[in-house]
Amino acid sequence: MMKHRKQKIVAYIIRKQGSERELLSFTHRDYPEAGIQVPAGTVDPGEKPEQTLFREVYEESGLDIKQESYQLLGIFQWERYDRHEIHQRFVYQINLKQDTADQWTHSVSGQGEDESLVFNYQWIKVSADLKKKLAANQGDYLEQLV
């Protein structure tokens, strides 16, 4: 069977709390079995990955990160076997300076498959075991954090 190729972004949004670093994560309100995730999404045709980063983070969390510092940590291949897809993941680190709540709920905007889903956001401490806690291998790139 032919595998479809898609470009995706994965956003590691980091804030400092004292000497600790925390990662923005969410769970689906109505689908908790989907696990703990970070903002991510598909690069639209004609869109640059950086544009997707800003759009997806805003649609999925409500955060406007255009004024924040960010960097590309790497580009990685990941295979989604259940959909016969190969994802080229552009993984970004965003160092958040703006104040945010410790927890909030956001209804996803935009036109994608996540539209109207409700995400429950929280910050979790960046630790050695965090990699295993994130769904869909989203934690695989945490060692790239700078």
DSSP file (Angstrom, degrees, kcal/mol; ACC not computed):
  #  RESIDUE AA STRUCTURE BP1 BP2  ACC     N-H-->O    O-->H-N    N-H-->O    O-->H-N    TCO  KAPPA ALPHA  PHI   PSI    X-CA   Y-CA   Z-CA
    1    1 A M              0   0    0      0, 0.0     2,-0.2     0, 0.0    83,-0.0   0.000 360.0 360.0 360.0 138.8    0.0    0.0    0.0
    2    2 A M        -     0   0    0      1,-0.1     2,-0.5    83,-0.0     0, 0.0  -0.472 360.0-135.4 -72.3 137.6    1.3    3.5   -0.9
    3    3 A K        -     0   0    0     -2,-0.2     2,-0.3    82,-0.1    82,-0.2  -0.824  13.3-134.9 -97.4 131.1    2.2    5.7    2.0
    4    4 A H  E     -a   85   0A   0     80,-2.3    82,-3.1    -2,-0.5     2,-0.4  -0.631  16.0-139.7 -82.5 139.7    1.0    9.3    2.0
    5    5 A R  E     +a   86   0A   0     -2,-0.3     2,-0.4    80,-0.2    82,-0.2  -0.853  23.8 176.3-102.7 135.1    3.5   11.9    3.0
    6    6 A K  E     -a   87   0A   0     80,-2.4    82,-3.1    -2,-0.4     2,-0.5  -0.987  26.0-134.0-135.5 146.0    2.5   14.9    5.1
    7    7 A Q  E     +a   88   0A   0     -2,-0.4    36,-2.6    36,-0.3     2,-0.3  -0.860  32.4 177.9 -97.0 135.5    4.4   17.8    6.6
    8    8 A K  E     -aB  89  42A   0     80,-2.7    82,-3.1    -2,-0.5     2,-0.4  -0.918  21.3-141.1-132.8 155.7    3.6   18.4   10.3
    9    9 A I  E     -aB  90  41A   0     32,-2.7    32,-1.9    -2,-0.3     2,-0.4  -0.925   8.4-163.2-114.7 149.8    4.7   20.8   13.0
   10   10 A V  E     -aB  91  40A   0     80,-2.3    82,-2.9    -2,-0.4     2,-0.6  -1.000  11.9-151.7-128.1 129.1    5.2   19.9   16.6
   11   11 A A  E     -a   92   0A   0     28,-2.9     2,-1.0    -2,-0.4    82,-0.2  -0.901  11.5-168.8-112.5 115.0    5.4   22.8   19.1
   12   12 A Y  E     -a   93   0A   0     80,-3.1    82,-2.7    -2,-0.6     2,-0.7  -0.853  14.9-168.4 -95.8  98.4    7.3   22.5   22.4
   13   13 A I  E     -a   94   0A   0     -2,-1.0    11,-2.4    11,-0.4     2,-0.4  -0.817   9.1-168.7 -93.5 118.4    6.1   25.7   24.2
   14   14 A I  E     -aC  95  23A   0     80,-3.3    82,-2.6    -2,-0.7     2,-0.3  -0.875  12.6-177.7-114.7 136.2    8.4   26.2   27.2
   15   15 A R  E     - C   0  22A   0      7,-2.1     7,-2.8    -2,-0.4     2,-0.4  -0.963  24.2-126.4-126.4 152.3    8.0   28.5   30.2
   16   16 A K  E     - C   0  21A   0     80,-0.4     2,-0.4    -2,-0.3     5,-0.2  -0.820  19.9-176.5 -96.0 133.8   10.3   29.1   33.1
   17   17 A Q  E >   - C   0  20A   0      3,-2.8     3,-2.0    -2,-0.4     2,-0.4  -0.877  68.9 -57.2-126.7  96.1    9.0   28.8   36.6
   18   18 A G  T 3  S-     0   0    0     -2,-0.4     0, 0.0     1,-0.3     0, 0.0  -0.561 120.2 -21.1  65.4-124.8   11.8   29.7   38.9
   19   19 A S  T 3  S+     0   0    0     -2,-0.4    -1,-0.3    -3,-0.1     2,-0.2   0.476 123.5  92.2 -93.2  -3.1   14.6   27.2   38.0
   20   20 A E  E <   -C   17   0A   0     -3,-2.0    -3,-2.8   105,-0.0     2,-0.4  -0.613  64.8-144.0 -92.4 149.8   12.2   24.7   36.4
   21   21 A R  E     -C   16   0A   0    105,-0.3   105,-2.9    -2,-0.2     2,-0.4  -0.928  17.0-162.4-108.0 139.8   11.2   24.5   32.8
   22   22 A E  E     -CD  15 125A   0     -7,-2.8    -7,-2.1    -2,-0.4     2,-0.4  -0.936   8.8-142.2-124.3 147.4    7.6   23.5   32.0
   23   23 A L  E     -CD  14 124A   0    101,-3.2   101,-2.4    -2,-0.4     2,-0.4  -0.885  21.1-122.1-108.2 134.1    6.1   22.3   28.7
   24   24 A L  E     + D   0 123A   0    -11,-2.4   -11,-0.4    -2,-0.4     2,-0.3  -0.635  44.5 164.9 -75.2 127.5    2.6   23.3   27.6
   25   25 A S  E     - D   0 122A   0     97,-2.6    97,-2.5    -2,-0.4     2,-0.3  -0.903  17.1-162.6-138.5 165.1    0.5   20.2   27.1
   26   26 A F  E     -ED  37 121A   0     11,-2.5    11,-2.7    -2,-0.3     2,-0.3  -0.977  10.4-151.1-146.3 161.4   -3.2   19.3   26.7
   27   27 A T  E     - D   0 120A   0     93,-1.7    93,-3.0    -2,-0.3     2,-0.4  -0.936  35.6-105.1-124.3 154.2   -5.7   16.5   26.9
   28   28 A H  E     - D   0 119A   0      3,-0.5    91,-0.2     7,-0.4     6,-0.1  -0.665  21.8-146.7 -77.5 127.4   -8.9   16.2   24.9
   29   29 A R  S    S+     0   0    0     89,-3.0    -1,-0.2    -2,-0.4    90,-0.1   0.928  99.3  30.5 -58.6 -45.0  -11.9   17.0   27.1
   30   30 A D  S    S+     0   0    0     88,-0.4    -1,-0.2     1,-0.2     3,-0.1   0.569 126.9  42.0 -94.5 -10.0  -14.1   14.5   25.3
   31   31 A Y    >   +     0   0    0      1,-0.1     3,-2.4     4,-0.1    -3,-0.5  -0.499  58.6 160.9-134.3  64.4  -11.4   11.9   24.2
   32   32 A P  G >  S+     0   0    0      0, 0.0     3,-1.8     0, 0.0    -1,-0.1   0.757  70.2  73.0 -60.3 -22.4   -9.1   11.5   27.2
   33   33 A E  G 3  S+     0   0    0      1,-0.3     3,-0.1    -3,-0.1    -2,-0.0   0.667  78.3  77.0 -65.7 -14.5   -7.9    8.2   25.7
   34   34 A A  G <  S-     0   0    0     -3,-2.4    -1,-0.3     1,-0.2   101,-0.1   0.666  96.8-145.6 -69.8 -15.0   -6.0   10.3   23.1
   35   35 A G    <   -     0   0    0     -3,-1.8    -7,-0.4    -4,-0.2     2,-0.4  -0.171  33.2 -32.0  84.8-176.0   -3.4   11.0   25.8
   36   36 A I  B     +h  134   0B   0     97,-0.7    99,-3.2    -9,-0.1     2,-0.3  -0.680  70.0 170.3 -84.1 130.4   -1.2   14.0   26.7
   37   37 A Q  B     -E   26   0A   0    -11,-2.7   -11,-2.5    -2,-0.4    99,-0.1  -0.812  28.9-133.7-134.3 171.6   -0.2   16.0   23.7
   38   38 A V        -     0   0    0     -2,-0.3   -13,-0.1   -13,-0.2   -26,-0.1  -0.861  50.8 -74.9-119.3 160.1    1.4   19.2   22.6
   39   39 A P        +     0   0    0      0, 0.0   -28,-2.9     0, 0.0     2,-0.3  -0.311  69.0 148.5 -56.2 136.3    0.2   21.6   19.9
   40   40 A A  E     +B   10   0A   0    -30,-0.2     2,-0.3    16,-0.2   -30,-0.2  -0.963  12.2 155.7-160.5 164.3    0.8   20.1   16.5
   41   41 A G  E     -B    9   0A   0    -32,-1.9   -32,-2.7    -2,-0.3     2,-0.3  -0.989  39.0 -68.2 177.5 178.7   -0.7   20.2   13.1
   42   42 A T  E     -B    8   0A   0     -2,-0.3     2,-0.5   -34,-0.2   -34,-0.3  -0.654  39.1-123.2 -92.5 136.9   -0.5   19.8    9.3
   43   43 A V        -     0   0    0    -36,-2.6   -36,-0.3    -2,-0.3     3,-0.1  -0.676  32.6-134.8 -75.1 122.2    1.3   22.2    7.0
   44   44 A D    >   -     0   0    0     -2,-0.5     3,-2.2     4,-0.2     8,-0.1  -0.394  34.8 -80.2 -75.1 156.0   -1.2   23.4    4.4
   45   45 A P  T 3  S+     0   0    0      0, 0.0    -1,-0.1     0, 0.0     3,-0.1  -0.339 119.8  13.5 -55.7 132.8   -0.4   23.6    0.7
   46   46 A G  T 3  S+     0   0    0      1,-0.3     2,-0.3    -3,-0.1    -2,-0.1   0.412 102.3 120.3  81.1  -1.9    1.7   26.7    0.0
   47   47 A E    <   -     0   0    0     -3,-2.2    -1,-0.3     4,-0.0    -4,-0.0  -0.740  60.6-131.6 -97.6 142.7    2.3   27.3    3.7
   48   48 A K    >>  -     0   0    0     -2,-0.3     4,-2.1     1,-0.1     3,-0.6  -0.650  26.3-115.3 -85.4 149.5    5.7   27.5    5.3
   49   49 A P  H 3> S+     0   0    0      0, 0.0     4,-2.4     0, 0.0     5,-0.1   0.858 116.6  56.2 -53.8 -36.9    6.3   25.4    8.4
   50   50 A E  H 3> S+     0   0    0      2,-0.2     4,-2.0     1,-0.2     5,-0.2   0.891 106.7  49.6 -63.8 -37.9    6.8   28.6   10.5
   51   51 A Q  H <> S+     0   0    0     -3,-0.6     4,-2.5     1,-0.2    -1,-0.2   0.899 110.1  51.0 -65.6 -39.8    3.4   29.9    9.4
   52   52 A T  H  X S+     0   0    0     -4,-2.1     4,-3.4     2,-0.2     5,-0.4   0.899 106.1  56.3 -62.7 -40.6    1.9   26.6   10.3
   53   53 A L  H  X S+     0   0    0     -4,-2.4     4,-2.3     1,-0.2     5,-0.3   0.956 111.2  41.7 -55.5 -53.6    3.5   26.9   13.8
   54   54 A F  H  X S+     0   0    0     -4,-2.0     4,-1.9     1,-0.2    11,-0.2   0.920 118.7  46.1 -61.7 -44.8    1.9   30.3   14.5
   55   55 A R  H  X S+     0   0    0     -4,-2.5     4,-3.0     2,-0.2     5,-0.2   0.943 114.5  45.2 -64.6 -49.9   -1.5   29.2   13.0
   56   56 A E  H  X S+     0   0    0     -4,-3.4     4,-2.9     1,-0.2     5,-0.3   0.905 112.1  50.7 -65.5 -41.9   -1.7   25.8   14.7
   57   57 A V  H  X>S+     0   0    0     -4,-2.3     4,-2.1    -5,-0.4     6,-0.8   0.922 114.9  45.1 -61.7 -41.7   -0.6   27.1   18.2
   58   58 A Y  H  X5S+     0   0    0     -4,-1.9     4,-1.8    -5,-0.3    -2,-0.2   0.947 115.7  45.5 -66.7 -47.7   -3.2   29.9   17.9
   59   59 A E  H  <5S+     0   0    0     -4,-3.0    50,-1.6     1,-0.2    -2,-0.2   0.895 121.4  38.0 -62.3 -40.1   -6.0   27.6   16.7
   60   60 A E  H  <5S+     0   0    0     -4,-2.9    -1,-0.2    -5,-0.2    -2,-0.2   0.761 135.6  13.8 -86.7 -25.1   -5.3   24.9   19.2
   61   61 A S  H  <5S-     0   0    0     -4,-2.1    -3,-0.2    -5,-0.3    -2,-0.2   0.619  88.9-121.0-124.6 -20.0   -4.4   27.0   22.3
   62   62 A G     << +     0   0    0     -4,-1.8     2,-0.4    -5,-0.7    -4,-0.2   0.400  67.6 135.5  86.9  -3.0   -5.5   30.6   21.8
   63   63 A L        -     0   0    0     -6,-0.8     2,-0.8     2,-0.0    -1,-0.3  -0.660  48.8-148.6 -84.1 131.4   -1.9   31.7   22.3
   64   64 A D        +     0   0    0     -2,-0.4     3,-0.3     1,-0.1    -9,-0.1  -0.882  23.5 170.8 -95.4 109.6   -0.5   34.3   19.8
   65   65 A I    >   +     0   0    0     -2,-0.8     3,-1.7   -11,-0.2    -1,-0.1   0.253  41.0 111.0-105.9  12.2    3.2   33.4   19.7
   66   66 A K  T 3  S+     0   0    0      1,-0.3    -1,-0.2   -12,-0.1   -12,-0.0   0.794  83.6  45.1 -59.7 -27.8    4.3   35.7   16.8
   67   67 A Q  T 3  S+     0   0    0     -3,-0.3    -1,-0.3     2,-0.1     2,-0.2   0.443  96.4  97.6 -94.2  -0.1    6.3   37.9   19.2
   68   68 A E  S <  S-     0   0    0     -3,-1.7     2,-0.3     1,-0.1    28,-0.1  -0.504  80.8-108.2 -87.3 155.5    8.0   35.0   21.0
   69   69 A S  E     +F   95   0A   0     26,-0.7    26,-2.3    -2,-0.2     2,-0.3  -0.650  47.3 166.8 -81.2 140.7   11.4   33.6   20.3
   70   70 A Y  E     -F   94   0A   0     -2,-0.3     2,-0.3    24,-0.2    24,-0.2  -0.963  16.8-167.0-147.3 161.5   11.4   30.2   18.7
   71   71 A Q  E     -F   93   0A   0     22,-1.9    22,-2.6    -2,-0.3     2,-0.6  -0.992  29.9-110.2-152.0 150.7   13.8   27.9   16.9
   72   72 A L  E     -F   92   0A   0     -2,-0.3    20,-0.3    20,-0.2     3,-0.1  -0.702  25.5-171.0 -78.8 121.1   13.6   24.8   14.7
   73   73 A L  E     -     0   0A   0     18,-3.4     2,-0.3    -2,-0.6    19,-0.2   0.732  58.5 -56.7 -85.4 -24.3   15.0   21.9   16.7
   74   74 A G  E     -F   91   0A   0     17,-1.1    17,-2.6     2,-0.0     2,-0.5  -0.898  42.5-102.4 162.6 169.4   15.1   19.5   13.8
   75   75 A I  E     +F   90   0A   0     -2,-0.3     2,-0.3    15,-0.2    15,-0.2  -0.989  42.2 179.1-121.2 124.8   13.1   17.7   11.1
   76   76 A F  E     -F   89   0A   0     13,-2.5    13,-3.6    -2,-0.5     2,-0.4  -0.910  26.3-126.3-130.8 150.7   12.3   14.1   11.8
   77   77 A Q  E     +F   88   0A   0     -2,-0.3     2,-0.4    11,-0.2    11,-0.2  -0.806  28.7 175.9 -94.4 137.4   10.4   11.3   10.0
   78   78 A W  E     -F   87   0A   0      9,-2.3     9,-3.6    -2,-0.4     2,-0.5  -0.990  20.0-141.6-141.5 134.0    7.6    9.5   11.9
   79   79 A E  E     -F   86   0A   0     -2,-0.4     2,-0.9     7,-0.2     7,-0.2  -0.835   2.8-158.6-101.5 127.3    5.4    6.8   10.5
   80   80 A R  E > > -F   85   0A   0      5,-2.8     5,-2.2    -2,-0.5     3,-1.0  -0.846  12.5-174.6-100.8  96.8    1.7    6.7   11.4
   81   81 A Y  G > 5S+     0   0    0     -2,-0.9     3,-0.9     1,-0.2    -1,-0.2   0.840  74.8  61.6 -65.6 -37.0    0.9    3.1   10.6
   82   82 A D  G 3 5S+     0   0    0      1,-0.3    -1,-0.2    -3,-0.1    -2,-0.0   0.738 117.3  31.2 -65.9 -21.2   -2.9    3.3   11.2
   83   83 A R  G < 5S-     0   0    0     -3,-1.0   -79,-0.3     2,-0.1    -1,-0.3   0.315 106.7-120.2-115.3   6.2   -3.3    5.8    8.4
   84   84 A H  T < 5 +     0   0    0     -3,-0.9   -80,-2.3    -4,-0.5     2,-0.4   0.928  66.6 141.8  53.2  48.8   -0.4    4.6    6.2
   85   85 A E  E   < -aF   4  80A   0     -5,-2.2    -5,-2.8   -82,-0.2     2,-0.5  -0.914  47.1-152.0-122.0 146.2    1.2    8.0    6.5
   86   86 A I  E     -aF   5  79A   0    -82,-3.1   -80,-2.4    -2,-0.4     2,-0.5  -0.984  20.7-155.6-113.2 122.1    4.8    9.2    6.8
   87   87 A H  E     -aF   6  78A   0     -9,-3.6    -9,-2.3    -2,-0.5     2,-0.9  -0.840  12.1-152.6-101.7 130.2    5.0   12.5    8.6
   88   88 A Q  E     -aF   7  77A   0    -82,-3.1   -80,-2.7    -2,-0.5     2,-0.6  -0.897  26.8-154.9 -94.9 106.5    7.9   14.9    8.2
   89   89 A R  E     -aF   8  76A   0    -13,-3.6   -13,-2.5    -2,-0.9     2,-0.8  -0.757  14.2-160.4 -95.4 121.4    7.8   16.6   11.6
   90   90 A F  E     -aF   9  75A   0    -82,-3.1   -80,-2.3    -2,-0.6     2,-0.6  -0.888  18.7-158.0 -94.3 111.0    9.2   20.1   12.0
   91   91 A V  E     -aF  10  74A   0    -17,-2.6   -18,-3.4    -2,-0.8   -17,-1.1  -0.828  11.3-173.0-102.5 122.8    9.8   20.4   15.7
   92   92 A Y  E     -aF  11  72A   0    -82,-2.9   -80,-3.1    -2,-0.6     2,-0.5  -0.849  18.3-148.4-115.6 148.0   10.0   23.8   17.2
   93   93 A Q  E     -aF  12  71A   0    -22,-2.6   -22,-1.9    -2,-0.3     2,-0.5  -0.975  14.1-168.0-110.6 126.5   10.9   25.2   20.6
   94   94 A I  E     -aF  13  70A   0    -82,-2.7   -80,-3.3    -2,-0.5     2,-1.0  -0.972  11.8-150.8-114.4 122.9    9.1   28.4   21.7
   95   95 A N  E     -aF  14  69A   0    -26,-2.3   -26,-0.7    -2,-0.5     2,-0.3  -0.801  22.0-145.2 -95.7  99.6   10.4   30.1   24.8
   96   96 A L        +     0   0    0    -82,-2.6   -80,-0.4    -2,-1.0   -31,-0.0  -0.454  30.8 168.2 -74.4 127.9    7.3   31.8   26.1
   97   97 A K        +     0   0    0     -2,-0.3    -1,-0.2   -82,-0.1   -82,-0.0   0.682  52.2  91.6-104.5 -29.7    7.7   35.2   27.7
   98   98 A Q  S    S-     0   0    0      1,-0.1     2,-0.2   -83,-0.0    -2,-0.0  -0.303  84.2-106.1 -68.2 151.7    4.0   36.2   28.0
   99   99 A D        +     0   0    0     -2,-0.0     2,-0.3     0, 0.0    -1,-0.1  -0.550  42.8 176.6 -76.1 140.9    2.1   35.4   31.1
  100  100 A T        -     0   0    0     -2,-0.2     4,-0.0   -37,-0.0     2,-0.0  -0.927  34.4 -94.5-136.3 163.7   -0.4   32.6   30.8
  101  101 A A        -     0   0    0     -2,-0.3     3,-0.1     1,-0.1    -1,-0.0  -0.322  32.1-121.1 -68.3 161.1   -2.8   30.8   33.2
  102  102 A D  S    S+     0   0    0      1,-0.3    21,-1.0    20,-0.1     2,-0.3   0.801  97.4   8.9 -73.5 -28.4   -1.5   27.6   34.8
  103  103 A Q  E    S+G  122   0A   0     19,-0.2     2,-0.3     2,-0.0    -1,-0.3  -0.991  71.9 160.4-148.0 146.3   -4.5   25.8   33.3
  104  104 A W  E     -G  121   0A   0     17,-1.3    17,-3.6    -2,-0.3     2,-0.4  -0.980  30.6-126.2-159.3 164.5   -7.2   26.7   30.7
  105  105 A T  E     -G  120   0A   0     -2,-0.3     2,-0.4    15,-0.2    15,-0.2  -0.932  25.8-172.7-115.1 138.5   -9.7   25.2   28.4
  106  106 A H  E     -G  119   0A   0     13,-2.6    13,-3.0    -2,-0.4     2,-0.6  -0.997  20.6-141.4-137.5 133.6   -9.8   26.1   24.7
  107  107 A S  E     -G  118   0A   0     -2,-0.4    11,-0.2    11,-0.2    10,-0.1  -0.843  37.7-115.0 -91.6 123.0  -12.2   25.2   21.9
  108  108 A V        -     0   0    0      9,-3.0     8,-2.7    -2,-0.6   -48,-0.2  -0.326  32.6-164.3 -66.7 132.7  -10.2   24.6   18.7
  109  109 A S        +     0   0    0    -50,-1.6     3,-0.3     6,-0.2     2,-0.1  -0.392  42.2  64.9-101.1-176.1  -10.8   27.1   15.8
  110  110 A G  S    S-     0   0    0      1,-0.2     6,-0.0    -2,-0.1   -54,-0.0  -0.415  89.4 -76.2  95.4-172.5   -9.8   26.8   12.2
  111  111 A Q  S    S+     0   0    0     -2,-0.1    -1,-0.2     4,-0.1    -2,-0.0   0.378  87.0 107.3-109.4   1.4  -11.0   24.4    9.4
  112  112 A G  S >  S-     0   0    0     -3,-0.3     3,-1.6     1,-0.1   -71,-0.0   0.054  87.9 -86.4 -81.7-173.2   -9.1   21.2   10.3
  113  113 A E  T 3  S+     0   0    0      1,-0.3    -1,-0.1     3,-0.0    -3,-0.0   0.683 125.0  57.6 -67.6 -18.2  -10.1   17.9   11.7
  114  114 A D  T >  S+     0   0    0     -5,-0.1     3,-2.6     2,-0.1    -6,-0.3   0.502  74.8 136.9 -88.8  -4.3   -9.7   19.3   15.3
  115  115 A E  T <  S+     0   0    0     -3,-1.6    -6,-0.2     1,-0.3     3,-0.1  -0.152  76.4   6.0 -50.5 131.0  -12.2   22.1   14.8
  116  116 A S  T 3  S+     0   0    0     -8,-2.7    -1,-0.3     1,-0.3    -7,-0.1   0.361  93.0 135.1  74.6  -1.5  -14.5   22.5   17.8
  117  117 A L    <   -     0   0    0     -3,-2.6    -9,-3.0    -8,-0.1     2,-0.5  -0.456  53.9-129.5 -68.4 153.3  -12.7   19.9   19.9
  118  118 A V  E     - G   0 107A   0    -11,-0.2   -89,-3.0    -3,-0.1   -88,-0.4  -0.932  21.7-164.2-112.1 123.0  -12.1   21.1   23.4
  119  119 A F  E     -DG  28 106A   0    -13,-3.0   -13,-2.6    -2,-0.5     2,-0.7  -0.879  12.0-146.6-108.9 135.6   -8.6   20.9   24.8
  120  120 A N  E     -DG  27 105A   0    -93,-3.0   -93,-1.7    -2,-0.4     2,-0.3  -0.902  23.7-155.1-100.5 112.8   -7.7   21.1   28.5
  121  121 A Y  E     +DG  26 104A   0    -17,-3.6   -17,-1.3    -2,-0.7     2,-0.3  -0.637  21.9 157.8 -93.6 145.0   -4.3   22.8   28.8
  122  122 A Q  E     -DG  25 103A   0    -97,-2.5   -97,-2.6    -2,-0.3     2,-0.4  -0.975  37.4-115.7-154.7 159.2   -1.7   22.5   31.6
  123  123 A W  E     -D   24   0A   0    -21,-1.0     2,-0.4    -2,-0.3   -99,-0.2  -0.821  29.4-167.0 -96.4 135.4    2.0   23.0   32.2
  124  124 A I  E     -D   23   0A   0   -101,-2.4  -101,-3.2    -2,-0.4     2,-0.0  -0.974  28.2-103.1-126.3 142.4    4.0   20.0   33.1
  125  125 A K  E     -D   22   0A   0     -2,-0.4     2,-0.6  -103,-0.2  -103,-0.3  -0.319  33.5-118.4 -62.2 133.9    7.6   19.9   34.4
  126  126 A V        +     0   0    0   -105,-2.9  -105,-0.3     3,-0.0     2,-0.3  -0.654  54.7 152.7 -73.2 119.1   10.2   19.0   31.8
  127  127 A S    >   -     0   0    0     -2,-0.6     3,-1.4     1,-0.0     4,-0.4  -0.895  59.9 -95.7-144.6 170.1   11.8   15.8   33.2
  128  128 A A  T 3  S+     0   0    0     -2,-0.3     3,-0.5     1,-0.3     4,-0.2   0.814 122.1  47.9 -61.6 -31.7   13.5   12.7   32.1
  129  129 A D  T >> S+     0   0    0      1,-0.2     4,-0.7     2,-0.1     3,-0.6   0.462  84.9  90.9 -91.1   0.6   10.3   10.6   32.1
  130  130 A L  H X> S+     0   0    0     -3,-1.4     3,-1.1     1,-0.2     4,-1.0   0.856  74.8  68.0 -63.2 -34.4    8.3   13.2   30.2
  131  131 A K  H >4 S+     0   0    0     -3,-0.5     3,-0.5    -4,-0.4     8,-0.5   0.880 101.0  47.4 -51.5 -42.7    9.2   11.6   26.8
  132  132 A K  H <4 S+     0   0    0     -3,-0.6    -1,-0.3     1,-0.2    -2,-0.2   0.699 104.4  62.2 -75.0 -19.6    7.2    8.5   27.7
  133  133 A K  H << S+     0   0    0     -3,-1.1   -97,-0.7    -4,-0.7     2,-0.3   0.727  84.7  87.5 -81.3 -21.9    4.1   10.5   28.8
  134  134 A L  B X< S-h   36   0B   0     -4,-1.0     3,-0.5    -3,-0.5     5,-0.4  -0.601  76.5-124.6 -85.9 139.7    3.4   12.2   25.5
  135  135 A A  G >  S+     0   0    0    -99,-3.2     3,-2.3    -2,-0.3   -97,-0.1  -0.252  84.3  22.4 -74.6 162.9    1.1   10.5   22.9
  136  136 A A  G 3  S-     0   0    0      1,-0.3    -1,-0.2     2,-0.1  -101,-0.0   0.783 126.2 -70.3  53.2  35.9    2.0    9.7   19.3
  137  137 A N  G X  S+     0   0    0     -3,-0.5     3,-1.5     1,-0.1    -1,-0.3   0.713  92.7 141.3  57.9  22.2    5.8    9.8   20.0
  138  138 A Q  G X   +     0   0    0     -3,-2.3     3,-0.6     1,-0.3    -2,-0.1   0.738  66.1  59.3 -66.7 -19.8    5.5   13.6   20.4
  139  139 A G  G >  S+     0   0    0     -8,-0.5     3,-1.7    -5,-0.4     4,-0.3   0.506  75.9  96.0 -84.0  -3.7    8.1   13.3   23.3
  140  140 A D  G <  S+     0   0    0     -3,-1.5     3,-0.3     1,-0.3    -1,-0.2   0.695  85.6  46.4 -61.2 -18.9   10.8   11.8   21.1
  141  141 A Y  G X  S+     0   0    0     -3,-0.6     3,-2.1    -4,-0.2     4,-0.3   0.326  76.3 104.6-109.2   7.3   12.4   15.1   20.5
  142  142 A L  G X  S+     0   0    0     -3,-1.7     3,-1.7     1,-0.3    -1,-0.2   0.805  72.7  65.1 -61.6 -29.0   12.5   16.5   24.0
  143  143 A E  G 3  S+     0   0    0     -4,-0.3    -1,-0.3     1,-0.3    -2,-0.1   0.661  92.2  66.1 -67.4 -12.5   16.3   15.8   24.3
  144  144 A Q  G <  S+     0   0    0     -3,-2.1    -1,-0.3     2,-0.0    -2,-0.2   0.603  73.8 121.3 -80.8 -12.7   16.7   18.4   21.5
  145  145 A L    <         0   0    0     -3,-1.7    -3,-0.0    -4,-0.3   -53,-0.0  -0.195 360.0 360.0 -54.5 140.7   15.5   21.2   23.8
  146  146 A V              0   0    0      0, 0.0    -1,-0.1     0, 0.0    -3,-0.0   0.368 360.0 360.0-113.9 360.0   18.0   24.0   24.3
